[in-house]
């Protein structure tokens, strides 16, 4: 291979297997992995956030995994700045950085650069405290209908941030998103699977998560930042620990919430038309999918060096 990309991207909905594919591809390329997951940054909840296993991390260097305590707030801008430092260090070694993770804005910042939207405004955020997510979304809808249409109405974190941007900047979200680079930093692939198969994988994941330490992680948690509190499944497990729901109900609701999240991710990925589709099914191993990417890289059409 004459020229490897300095950076490449692997996306896919939750449960698609992108983390495993990234590990196999990193092994083939002698590359290192940089996560764009908003919650795998927390040290205390690796099982709950489905962070790469200790074995995977020993096999391939990972960055932006288990780097802060749950008491620390986090956002896409801080993630971008820290991750870019890691990417520069990886590139200085002459290695490729493989970027992967399911948090769309975090992924987008690293693929297309930091959108210089207004910074966080504590006064505006404080004014949101007494309002429901539905009320905040209705306000966003009245101020920026197009921006609201691209925002999940049930995701309070994104509703708050998008409303904050509109109020602080005095312009619609589309204005700030124009600041992204037109071309991505490197080539990228999005893993796709048949929805019934993905749903099955998500159900298995929920079962394993509850049986392999997520409950114990949540039980041991002290105070958490507002960011960490939004970790998928955390509130459900707390409800189970408090006797409000059974383990069976917790497992079913966790699988449902994860399927809904995966659906939102698929919708986002459809808009990222620069990503090349990487079809997978129940017979596809992570190694095979990584080798498929290698074949495309070897073709020469994707060779990018920056």
Secondary structure, 3 states (H helix, E strand, C coil): CCCCCCEEEEEECCCCCHHHHHHHHHHHHCCEEEECCCCCCEHHHCCCCCCCCHHHHHHCCEECCCCECCCCCCCHHHHHHHHHHHHHHHHHCCCCEEEECCCHHHHHHHHHCCCCCCCCCHHHHHHCCCCCHHHHHHHHHHHCHHHHHCCCCCCHHHHHHHHHHHHHHCCCHHHHHCCCCCCCCCCEEEEECCHHHHHHHHHHHHHHHHHCCHHHHHHHCCCCCHHHHCCCCHHHHHHHHCCCCCHHHHHHHHHHHHHHHHHHHHHHHHHCCCCEEEECCCCCCHHHHHHHHHHHHHCCCCCCCC
